[in-house]
Amino acid sequence: MSAANRDLTFEGVIVVAPGVFPRAEEHGAGKLISEEQKTALDALHLRKIDLADRVLVVNPGGYIGESTSREIAYAHATGKPVSFTDPL
């Protein structure tokens, strides 16, 4: 995502990127986010889609995770164009 953010930014595009942080249950304890924080981030990502003109999904190898699938559905429901970095 950071490479796409960088490239688009240098093309003059305003990038509203999601916050991406590992969850505690995926990587153990420490400074990782809790389930409550994950829920808040999921809602925040939808608000960012509201602000966007379009959505670019960074999906290396065609992979789409559960949260991203939900965000794609939301973007479609709100009429936002969705494109992908890799074929599905």
OpenMM code with the backbone's topology and positions (N, CA, C; nanometers):
from openmm import Vec3, app, unit

residues = "MET SER ALA ALA ASN ARG ASP LEU THR PHE GLU GLY VAL ILE VAL VAL ALA PRO GLY VAL PHE PRO ARG ALA GLU GLU HIS GLY ALA GLY LYS LEU ILE SER GLU GLU GLN LYS THR ALA LEU ASP ALA LEU HIS LEU ARG LYS ILE ASP LEU ALA ASP ARG VAL LEU VAL VAL ASN PRO GLY GLY TYR ILE GLY GLU SER THR SER ARG GLU ILE ALA TYR ALA HIS ALA THR GLY LYS PRO VAL SER PHE THR ASP PRO LEU".split()
positions = [
    Vec3(0.0816, -0.1183, 0.0000),
    Vec3(0.0000, 0.0000, 0.0000),
    Vec3(0.0862, 0.1250, 0.0000),
    Vec3(0.1989, 0.1205, 0.0687),
    Vec3(0.2817, 0.2412, 0.0749),
    Vec3(0.3364, 0.2764, -0.0627),
    Vec3(0.3685, 0.1770, -0.1459),
    Vec3(0.4179, 0.2059, -0.2808),
    Vec3(0.3091, 0.2715, -0.3653),
    Vec3(0.1874, 0.2215, -0.3577),
    Vec3(0.0757, 0.2810, -0.4321),
    Vec3(0.0498, 0.4227, -0.3811),
    Vec3(0.0542, 0.4412, -0.2497),
    Vec3(0.0351, 0.5734, -0.1898),
    Vec3(0.1403, 0.6699, -0.2429),
    Vec3(0.2658, 0.6263, -0.2418),
    Vec3(0.3758, 0.7099, -0.2889),
    Vec3(0.3573, 0.7467, -0.4355),
    Vec3(0.3325, 0.6471, -0.5197),
    Vec3(0.3192, 0.6717, -0.6638),
    Vec3(0.2045, 0.7683, -0.6926),
    Vec3(0.0900, 0.7439, -0.6316),
    Vec3(-0.0259, 0.8306, -0.6545),
    Vec3(-0.0015, 0.9720, -0.6024),
    Vec3(0.0618, 0.9829, -0.4885),
    Vec3(0.0921, 1.1144, -0.4312),
    Vec3(0.1816, 1.1939, -0.5257),
    Vec3(0.2840, 1.1298, -0.5813),
    Vec3(0.3727, 1.1995, -0.6743),
    Vec3(0.3060, 1.2297, -0.8075),
    Vec3(0.1928, 1.1638, -0.8361),
    Vec3(0.1131, 1.1966, -0.9541),
    Vec3(0.0167, 1.3119, -0.9259),
    Vec3(0.0167, 1.3593, -0.8020),
    Vec3(-0.0696, 1.4704, -0.7646),
    Vec3(-0.2055, 1.4295, -0.7122),
    Vec3(-0.2231, 1.3024, -0.6820),
    Vec3(-0.3496, 1.2510, -0.6295),
    Vec3(-0.3503, 1.2661, -0.4775),
    Vec3(-0.4615, 1.3124, -0.4235),
    Vec3(-0.4774, 1.3152, -0.2776),
    Vec3(-0.5170, 1.1752, -0.2339),
    Vec3(-0.4340, 1.1133, -0.1544),
    Vec3(-0.4549, 0.9751, -0.1111),
    Vec3(-0.5104, 0.9741, 0.0303),
    Vec3(-0.6234, 0.9080, 0.0474),
    Vec3(-0.6826, 0.8874, 0.1798),
    Vec3(-0.6710, 0.7370, 0.2050),
    Vec3(-0.5629, 0.6980, 0.2688),
    Vec3(-0.5314, 0.5565, 0.2854),
    Vec3(-0.5829, 0.5028, 0.4186),
    Vec3(-0.6124, 0.3727, 0.4213),
    Vec3(-0.6549, 0.3126, 0.5477),
    Vec3(-0.5385, 0.3012, 0.6450),
    Vec3(-0.5710, 0.2979, 0.7728),
    Vec3(-0.4709, 0.2668, 0.8734),
    Vec3(-0.4577, 0.1154, 0.8805),
    Vec3(-0.3364, 0.0667, 0.8732),
    Vec3(-0.3140, -0.0779, 0.8740),
    Vec3(-0.2158, -0.1105, 0.9856),
    Vec3(-0.2641, -0.1857, 1.0838),
    Vec3(-0.1826, -0.2214, 1.1992),
    Vec3(-0.2109, -0.3665, 1.2342),
    Vec3(-0.1083, -0.4448, 1.2702),
    Vec3(-0.1314, -0.5849, 1.3069),
    Vec3(-0.2141, -0.5972, 1.4345),
    Vec3(-0.2996, -0.6984, 1.4374),
    Vec3(-0.3829, -0.7222, 1.5568),
    Vec3(-0.3095, -0.8125, 1.6543),
    Vec3(-0.3422, -0.7956, 1.7820),
    Vec3(-0.2752, -0.8703, 1.8891),
    Vec3(-0.2921, -1.0206, 1.8705),
    Vec3(-0.4129, -1.0658, 1.8329),
    Vec3(-0.4348, -1.2107, 1.8211),
    Vec3(-0.3613, -1.2706, 1.7021),
    Vec3(-0.3154, -1.1862, 1.6088),
    Vec3(-0.2415, -1.2357, 1.4936),
    Vec3(-0.0911, -1.2419, 1.5198),
    Vec3(-0.0409, -1.1543, 1.6071),
    Vec3(0.1031, -1.1418, 1.6239),
    Vec3(0.1486, -1.1392, 1.7695),
    Vec3(0.0649, -1.1774, 1.8615),
    Vec3(0.1032, -1.1770, 2.0018),
    Vec3(0.0810, -1.0416, 2.0662),
    Vec3(0.1224, -1.0277, 2.1890),
    Vec3(0.0990, -0.9048, 2.2656),
    Vec3(0.1977, -0.7959, 2.2250),
    Vec3(0.1901, -0.6845, 2.2912),
    Vec3(0.2803, -0.5732, 2.2634),
    Vec3(0.2025, -0.4500, 2.2232),
    Vec3(0.2566, -0.3743, 2.1316),
    Vec3(0.1937, -0.2493, 2.0883),
    Vec3(0.1019, -0.2725, 1.9688),
    Vec3(0.0360, -0.3847, 1.9662),
    Vec3(-0.0548, -0.4177, 1.8572),
    Vec3(-0.1963, -0.3781, 1.8964),
    Vec3(-0.2843, -0.3671, 1.7972),
    Vec3(-0.4181, -0.3161, 1.8258),
    Vec3(-0.5096, -0.4239, 1.8829),
    Vec3(-0.6036, -0.3784, 1.9621),
    Vec3(-0.7023, -0.4668, 2.0237),
    Vec3(-0.8201, -0.4871, 1.9282),
    Vec3(-0.9084, -0.5776, 1.9632),
    Vec3(-1.0284, -0.6008, 1.8838),
    Vec3(-1.1161, -0.4755, 1.8798),
    Vec3(-1.1217, -0.4016, 1.9901),
    Vec3(-1.1990, -0.2779, 1.9947),
    Vec3(-1.1400, -0.1734, 1.8995),
    Vec3(-1.0085, -0.1630, 1.8988),
    Vec3(-0.9432, -0.0700, 1.8073),
    Vec3(-0.9660, -0.1117, 1.6616),
    Vec3(-0.9643, -0.2418, 1.6352),
    Vec3(-0.9898, -0.2931, 1.5000),
    Vec3(-1.1300, -0.2537, 1.4550),
    Vec3(-1.2276, -0.2663, 1.5431),
    Vec3(-1.3656, -0.2294, 1.5109),
    Vec3(-1.3748, -0.0800, 1.4783),
    Vec3(-1.3061, 0.0019, 1.5569),
    Vec3(-1.3055, 0.1462, 1.5322),
    Vec3(-1.2381, 0.1791, 1.3991),
    Vec3(-1.1283, 0.1108, 1.3679),
    Vec3(-1.0605, 0.1325, 1.2397),
    Vec3(-1.1492, 0.0919, 1.1222),
    Vec3(-1.2214, -0.0185, 1.1362),
    Vec3(-1.3125, -0.0625, 1.0292),
    Vec3(-1.4147, 0.0465, 0.9983),
    Vec3(-1.4709, 0.1085, 1.1016),
    Vec3(-1.5683, 0.2162, 1.0820),
    Vec3(-1.5010, 0.3385, 1.0200),
    Vec3(-1.3812, 0.3706, 1.0652),
    Vec3(-1.3078, 0.4843, 1.0118),
    Vec3(-1.2774, 0.4649, 0.8635),
    Vec3(-1.2437, 0.3423, 0.8242),
    Vec3(-1.2147, 0.3150, 0.6833),
    Vec3(-1.3368, 0.3421, 0.5957),
    Vec3(-1.4553, 0.3122, 0.6463),
    Vec3(-1.5776, 0.3413, 0.5699),
    Vec3(-1.5973, 0.4918, 0.5562),
    Vec3(-1.5652, 0.5680, 0.6598),
    Vec3(-1.5765, 0.7138, 0.6515),
    Vec3(-1.4773, 0.7687, 0.5495),
    Vec3(-1.3590, 0.7071, 0.5413),
    Vec3(-1.2605, 0.7491, 0.4421),
    Vec3(-1.3111, 0.7206, 0.3010),
    Vec3(-1.3807, 0.6099, 0.2823),
    Vec3(-1.4416, 0.5806, 0.1523),
    Vec3(-1.5437, 0.6884, 0.1188),
    Vec3(-1.6194, 0.7341, 0.2186),
    Vec3(-1.7156, 0.8425, 0.1965),
    Vec3(-1.6468, 0.9670, 0.1405),
    Vec3(-1.5250, 0.9954, 0.1845),
    Vec3(-1.4510, 1.1131, 0.1404),
    Vec3(-1.3879, 1.0967, 0.0022),
    Vec3(-1.3685, 0.9731, -0.0404),
    Vec3(-1.2943, 0.9442, -0.1627),
    Vec3(-1.3791, 0.9630, -0.2886),
    Vec3(-1.3105, 0.9947, -0.3983),
    Vec3(-1.3743, 0.9981, -0.5295),
    Vec3(-1.3787, 0.8584, -0.5904),
    Vec3(-1.2784, 0.7789, -0.5569),
    Vec3(-1.2705, 0.6415, -0.6056),
    Vec3(-1.1897, 0.5594, -0.5064),
    Vec3(-1.1957, 0.4281, -0.5212),
    Vec3(-1.1241, 0.3379, -0.4312),
    Vec3(-1.0290, 0.2524, -0.5152),
    Vec3(-0.9025, 0.2514, -0.4774),
    Vec3(-0.8037, 0.1628, -0.5374),
    Vec3(-0.7712, 0.0559, -0.4344),
    Vec3(-0.7981, -0.0689, -0.4697),
    Vec3(-0.7700, -0.1807, -0.3806),
    Vec3(-0.6323, -0.2358, -0.4164),
    Vec3(-0.5419, -0.2352, -0.3199),
    Vec3(-0.4096, -0.2942, -0.3387),
    Vec3(-0.4227, -0.4410, -0.3006),
    Vec3(-0.4202, -0.5267, -0.4032),
    Vec3(-0.4462, -0.6693, -0.3816),
    Vec3(-0.3404, -0.7552, -0.4497),
    Vec3(-0.2191, -0.7581, -0.3933),
    Vec3(-0.1112, -0.8364, -0.4544),
    Vec3(-0.1523, -0.9821, -0.4769),
    Vec3(-0.1286, -1.0295, -0.5973),
    Vec3(-0.1633, -1.1679, -0.6298),
    Vec3(-0.3129, -1.1925, -0.6351),
    Vec3(-0.3936, -1.0862, -0.6325),
    Vec3(-0.5384, -1.1006, -0.6372),
    Vec3(-0.6041, -1.1237, -0.5023),
    Vec3(-0.5240, -1.1227, -0.3950),
    Vec3(-0.5790, -1.1508, -0.2615),
    Vec3(-0.6674, -1.0364, -0.2126),
    Vec3(-0.7848, -1.0733, -0.1598),
    Vec3(-0.8770, -0.9789, -0.0966),
    Vec3(-0.9181, -1.0397, 0.0372),
    Vec3(-0.8902, -0.9700, 0.1466),
    Vec3(-0.9268, -1.0185, 0.2790),
    Vec3(-1.0700, -0.9825, 0.3164),
    Vec3(-1.1093, -1.0280, 0.4328),
    Vec3(-1.2463, -1.0077, 0.4810),
    Vec3(-1.2813, -0.8594, 0.4960),
    Vec3(-1.1953, -0.7825, 0.5618),
    Vec3(-1.2229, -0.6396, 0.5813),
    Vec3(-1.2271, -0.5669, 0.4476),
    Vec3(-1.1353, -0.6000, 0.3594),
    Vec3(-1.1313, -0.5359, 0.2283),
    Vec3(-1.2561, -0.5698, 0.1481),
    Vec3(-1.3021, -0.6924, 0.1565),
    Vec3(-1.4258, -0.7314, 0.0871),
    Vec3(-1.5434, -0.6476, 0.1350),
    Vec3(-1.5506, -0.6255, 0.2644),
    Vec3(-1.6562, -0.5430, 0.3231),
    Vec3(-1.6455, -0.3982, 0.2723),
    Vec3(-1.5239, -0.3481, 0.2648),
    Vec3(-1.5033, -0.2115, 0.2177),
    Vec3(-1.5372, -0.1968, 0.0691),
    Vec3(-1.5067, -0.2980, -0.0106),
    Vec3(-1.5423, -0.2968, -0.1529),
    Vec3(-1.6944, -0.2941, -0.1679),
    Vec3(-1.7629, -0.3764, -0.0923),
    Vec3(-1.9092, -0.3795, -0.0972),
    Vec3(-1.9664, -0.2437, -0.0585),
    Vec3(-1.9089, -0.1815, 0.0438),
    Vec3(-1.9546, -0.0494, 0.0873),
    Vec3(-1.9318, 0.0534, -0.0238),
    Vec3(-1.8142, 0.0502, -0.0848),
    Vec3(-1.7839, 0.1440, -0.1932),
    Vec3(-1.8832, 0.1285, -0.3077),
    Vec3(-1.9115, 0.0041, -0.3464),
    Vec3(-2.0096, -0.0193, -0.4525),
    Vec3(-2.1476, 0.0329, -0.4120),
    Vec3(-2.1871, 0.0071, -0.2887),
    Vec3(-2.3196, 0.0493, -0.2403),
    Vec3(-2.3336, 0.2010, -0.2390),
    Vec3(-2.2218, 0.2718, -0.2213),
    Vec3(-2.2271, 0.4178, -0.2176),
    Vec3(-2.1924, 0.4800, -0.3527),
    Vec3(-2.1767, 0.3962, -0.4547),
    Vec3(-2.1532, 0.4463, -0.5900),
    Vec3(-2.0112, 0.4884, -0.6211),
    Vec3(-1.9154, 0.4452, -0.5391),
    Vec3(-1.7752, 0.4799, -0.5638),
    Vec3(-1.7152, 0.3814, -0.6636),
    Vec3(-1.6440, 0.4306, -0.7650),
    Vec3(-1.5748, 0.3382, -0.8546),
    Vec3(-1.4637, 0.2654, -0.7792),
    Vec3(-1.4470, 0.1377, -0.8095),
    Vec3(-1.3465, 0.0545, -0.7433),
    Vec3(-1.2561, -0.0056, -0.8515),
    Vec3(-1.1260, 0.0085, -0.8330),
    Vec3(-1.0300, -0.0572, -0.9213),
    Vec3(-0.9293, -0.1340, -0.8362),
    Vec3(-0.8521, -0.2190, -0.9007),
    Vec3(-0.7609, -0.3098, -0.8311),
    Vec3(-0.6222, -0.3014, -0.8911),
    Vec3(-0.5200, -0.3203, -0.8085),
    Vec3(-0.3827, -0.3203, -0.8589),
    Vec3(-0.3504, -0.4501, -0.9313),
    Vec3(-0.4144, -0.5594, -0.8923),
    Vec3(-0.3889, -0.6908, -0.9531),
    Vec3(-0.5222, -0.7534, -0.9939),
    Vec3(-0.5192, -0.8382, -1.0961),
    Vec3(-0.6438, -0.9069, -1.1352),
    Vec3(-0.6963, -0.9927, -1.0215),
    Vec3(-0.8280, -1.0056, -1.0175),
    Vec3(-0.8920, -1.0890, -0.9145),
    Vec3(-0.8835, -1.2353, -0.9506),
] * unit.nanometer
topology = app.Topology()
chain = topology.addChain("A")
for resn in residues:
    res = topology.addResidue(resn, chain)
    for name in ("N", "CA", "C"):
        topology.addAtom(name, app.Element.getBySymbol(name[0]), res)
